[in-house]
Amino acid sequence: MCNNMIALRPLVWPLEQLYRRTYWRNLPAAEICASLTGVPAAHWQFDNEPACLDLIYRNFDSWLAVQEVALFYLLLAFVALQFYSCVKLLLQVLYQKFMSKEKQI
């Protein structure tokens, strides 16, 4: 895992587990690397386990980046909708106040 993500480890760990258990069906690391690269799992299992874990973490980081962008746009849409609702309510209140003043005249 990247050095800058060590502080975020308690937050990222559940997402990493979700990624490994759902996307990769909880396969062993060597099988995941074999699927990603096309190199047999035996190569990853014995000789290159650190490289395999690094490959999985980079793939996870890419997956996580996509999720973050999706969450950003979802939150942006939510904030825009809330802003629209607030402006609409404010305009309705101002309109009602304006109309009540006109009726008094």
C-alpha positions in Angstrom: 0.0 0.0 0.0 1.2 3.5 -0.7 3.0 5.3 2.2 0.6 8.2 2.1 -2.4 5.9 2.6 -1.0 4.4 5.9 -2.7 7.1 8.0 -6.0 6.3 6.2 -5.6 2.6 6.6 -8.6 2.2 9.0 -10.8 3.9 6.5 -9.5 2.2 3.4 -9.3 -1.4 4.8 -13.1 -2.1 4.7 -13.2 -0.8 1.1 -10.2 -3.0 0.2 -12.0 -6.0 1.7 -15.1 -5.2 -0.2 -13.1 -4.9 -3.4 -11.3 -8.2 -2.9 -14.4 -10.1 -1.8 -16.8 -8.9 -4.3 -14.8 -8.0 -7.4 -12.3 -10.8 -7.1 -14.6 -13.3 -5.2 -12.0 -13.5 -2.4 -9.4 -15.3 -4.6 -5.8 -15.7 -3.4 -3.4 -12.9 -4.4 -1.6 -15.2 -6.9 -4.8 -15.9 -8.7 -5.7 -12.2 -8.9 -2.3 -11.4 -10.3 -2.6 -14.2 -12.8 -5.9 -12.8 -13.9 -4.6 -9.3 -14.2 -1.4 -10.2 -16.1 -2.0 -13.5 -17.9 1.1 -14.9 -16.2 0.5 -18.3 -14.4 -0.4 -18.1 -10.7 2.7 -20.3 -9.7 4.9 -17.4 -10.9 3.3 -15.0 -8.5 2.8 -17.4 -5.6 6.4 -18.2 -4.9 8.8 -15.8 -6.7 7.1 -12.5 -6.9 4.6 -12.2 -4.0 5.6 -8.6 -3.1 5.3 -7.5 -6.8 1.9 -9.3 -6.9 0.6 -7.5 -3.8 1.9 -4.2 -5.3 0.0 -4.9 -8.5 -3.2 -5.7 -6.5 -2.9 -2.4 -4.5 -2.4 -0.4 -7.7 -5.4 -2.0 -9.2 -7.3 -1.3 -6.0 -6.2 2.3 -6.0 -7.6 2.7 -9.5 -10.9 1.1 -8.5 -11.0 3.4 -5.4 -10.4 6.5 -7.6 -13.4 5.6 -9.8 -15.5 5.2 -6.6 -14.3 8.5 -5.3 -15.2 10.3 -8.5 -18.6 8.7 -8.6 -19.2 9.7 -5.0 -18.0 13.3 -5.8 -20.6 13.7 -8.6 -23.3 12.1 -6.5 -22.6 14.6 -3.7 -22.4 17.5 -6.1 -25.8 16.6 -7.5 -27.2 16.3 -4.0 -25.8 19.8 -3.0 -27.1 21.3 -6.3 -30.6 19.8 -5.6 -30.6 21.2 -2.1 -29.4 24.6 -3.3 -32.2 24.6 -5.9 -34.8 23.7 -3.2 -33.6 26.4 -0.9 -33.7 29.1 -3.6 -37.2 27.9 -4.7 -38.4 28.1 -1.1 -36.9 31.6 -0.7 -38.5 32.8 -3.9 -41.9 31.4 -2.8 -41.6 33.2 0.6 -40.6 36.5 -1.0 -43.4 36.2 -3.6 -46.0 35.6 -0.9 -44.7 38.6 1.1 -44.8 40.7 -2.0 -48.3 39.6 -2.8 -49.6 40.2 0.7 -48.2 43.8 0.6 -50.0 44.4 -2.7 -53.3 43.2 -1.3 -53.0 45.6 1.6 -52.6 48.5 -0.8 
